[in-house]
Structures are given as structure tokens and as C-alpha cells.
Amino acid sequence: MVTPAHHPNPPAAAPAEPNAVVPHTAELNAAALRQAFGAYPTGVVALGALRDGEPVGLAVSSFVSISLEPPMVAVSVARTSTTWPRLTEAPVLGLSVLSRGQGALCRRLASREGDRFDGTGWQATPDGAVLIHDAALWQTARVNAVYDGGDHEIVLMELLTVELFPGVEPLVFHTSQFRELTPHG
């Protein structure tokens, strides 16, 4: 790991180039941490399940692959979520990696008000997992364990199914904006 004292390009007293970025150290407060965590681009995953015959879901950007054998993934969910307690009761969850162009859906899934699935195509599996149409990837999973993660819960899940949609670009979230991937030449 590179530490600030050993950064390959240590900051100079003044930028050598007119548009050079000079790094700065920030306090560890919520605003600074949001900005720091936002510097890392992520995908966005919709978690969903049927509850009382209706789709229930939320969006997470803290999705990570954990293990190939057994197949496991993890997400982090805010303890303040009012949706997560409803999803924990579901035997199987749908995980849809949202695709480019689904930014408005992501914002609805992250909202505390309104119909999160309004105008959105979705389908339920026989075991009640909700999957979003036009996503880049569908997975179904069962919660394996939940761990303390400070103001979040870290949810470890065992994957049951995976369906990839080749050629569908994922939604990328970076610095509080949705972005598109561009092939590097």
C-alpha cells in the first residue's frame, strides 16, 4: 500500500504544471469521508424481493465479490434503512447490477419516498427474488451472515444463480455522479 509519505509523486510546494492537482489531507468527518469514498468508482446493485406480493428493493454501491468456492458476495446496508429489515425476511434476494441509463432508477431505489419500481420492468423468481429488466447482471442469493460495520451492516450472501447479459454496460457511480465506461486504447 502506498502511504502519503511515500507517494510516487509527492506534492511540491507549488504545482509544477498549471493544472496539476495538489493533494490535501482532510479531517475524518462524514463530509470528507463521503468525498474520499466517492473517489473510488463503483457499480450499483439493486437488492430486491417480493414482500406481501409487492416488489421491495434498495440500491447499494458497496457490492463486492468475496469467494468463488463457495460462491459468495457481500454488500453494506445503512443501519438507518427502513427497507433492509423487510428484505432480511425474504428467503432469497435478487441482485441486479444496474446498467448504463438506469441512473434515475438508482435514485428512486435510494429514495425514502414514492414508488421505487414505478415505470421499471422487473420479474420475480419462483422463490420471490426480484430482478430488474435491462440490468447488466442478475444474481440470486441467500443471506449467510450479517456483521457489524459501524453505521452499516455487512451482509455476506451465498450466490444461488448468476445470469450475465454480455454487451450491457454497467452503471458506474463516481464522485456522486453516474458515469460511462470508455474502452482504454
N, C-alpha and C positions, 0 to 999 in steps of 0.2 A: 504494500500500500504506500502511496506517495503521501508524505506529510507536508504541510505548508513550508516547513523549514527546508525541505529537500525537494521542492517543486522543480521540475525540469526547466522551467522558465521563471526564475524568481523575479518578483516585481522590482523595478528600478525606481529611483527617486522620482523620476518623471517618465512618462511613456516615451519610448524611442520613436514610435510612429504616431502620426496624428490621430489615428483611430484605434490605437491599442487599448485594450481593456486592462485596467489595473485592478487586481482582486482586492477585496477588503474582508476583514474579519467582522462578523456580526454577532450580536448577543444571541444567546439561545432562548429567544422568546418565540411565541406562536407565529408572529408575522414573519420573522426571519427564518424560522424552520419551514414554513409553508413555501417561502421563496426558494430556500435551499433544496427542499424535496422536489419542487417543481422543475428544478434544473435537470432532473432525470426524466426522460420521456418514457411514458408507459402506454400500454394498451388499456382499453376499458372493457370490463366484463359485466354483463347483466346476469345477476343471480335471480332465478325465478322458480316458482312452484304454484300449483293450484291450492287455494285455501277456500273452503266452502264454495267450490265450483268457480271461483274467480281467480284470475292471474294476480299474483303478488310478486313484486320484484324491486330490486335496487341495483344501483351501479357501483362498481368498485374499480379503482385503478391500482389497487395493491394486490395483484394476482401474480403468483409465482409457481413455476413447476418445482416439485420437490424430489420426486423419486420415479424411476422407471419401473422398478420391481420392489414392492408393488407400485402400481401407477398412482401417484399422489400429487395433489396441488394444494396451495394454501391461498387464502385471502385474509385481509384485515377489514373488520367492520367496526365502525364507531359505536361505542357503548351507548351513545345518545340515540341511535337508530331506533325508531318505533316499528320499522318493518322487519328487521332481523329477528326479533323474538317470534314473529309469525312464521318466518321461514324455517326456524330451527325445529319446528314441529313437523315439517314435511319429511317423509322417508327418503325422498330423492330430490335433488336440486338440479335445475338446468343452468348451465353456464354457457352464455353466448358471448363470444368475443365480437364486440360491435365492429362494424365496418365503416370505412370512409363514407361520409354522408349521413351517418347516424348520430351526429352531434346533438341535434335537437332532442332525439330520443334519450340520449345520455343525460341531458339536462332535466328532462321530465322524470327519468328514473331516480335522479338525485334530489328531486324536489319533494317537499313535505306536503304539497297541496296538489289537487287536481287528479285526473285520471292518468296515471303513468303510462297506460297502454293505449291511450286514445290515438286512433289512426295508425296503430302499429300492427303489422302482421305477426302472429305468433301461433304456436301449436303446443299442445301438451302431449307428453308421452303417456302410455298406459299407467305408469306409476306416478303421474302428476307433476313431472318436471316440465317447466315452461321454457321453450326455446324460441328465440326471436328470429323471424324471417330475415333474409338478406345479411345475416351475420357472416363473419369470416370463418368461424369455427363453432361447432356445437359440442358440448360435453355434458354428460350427466354424472353426478357424483353423490356420494353418501358422506355425511359428516362423520369423521373418525374421532376427532378430539378438538377441544377448544382450550386455548391457552390465554393467560393474562398477557396483554400487550399494552399496559398503561391505559390510555384513554380509548384503546381499541381492543377487540378480541381477535386473536389469531386463530383462524378456523382451518384445520387440517382436514382435507377430504380425500377419500379414495375414489378414483375415477372408475366409472362403470362402462361408459361408452364415449367414443370420440368420432366426430364426423367433420372432416375438413372440406372446405369449399375452395379449391385451387383457383387462383386468379382474383379472389376477392380481397381487396386491400383492407387492412385493419384500420380502425380509428386510432389515432395517436394523440395523446394528451401531453402537452409540454408547455411550461410556463403559463399555466391557466388558459391555454388556447388549444383548439383542435388543429392538427397539422396533417399534412400528407407526406407519405414516404416518396422519395425520389431515388431511383437507382444511382449508385455511385459508379462513375465510369473509369 
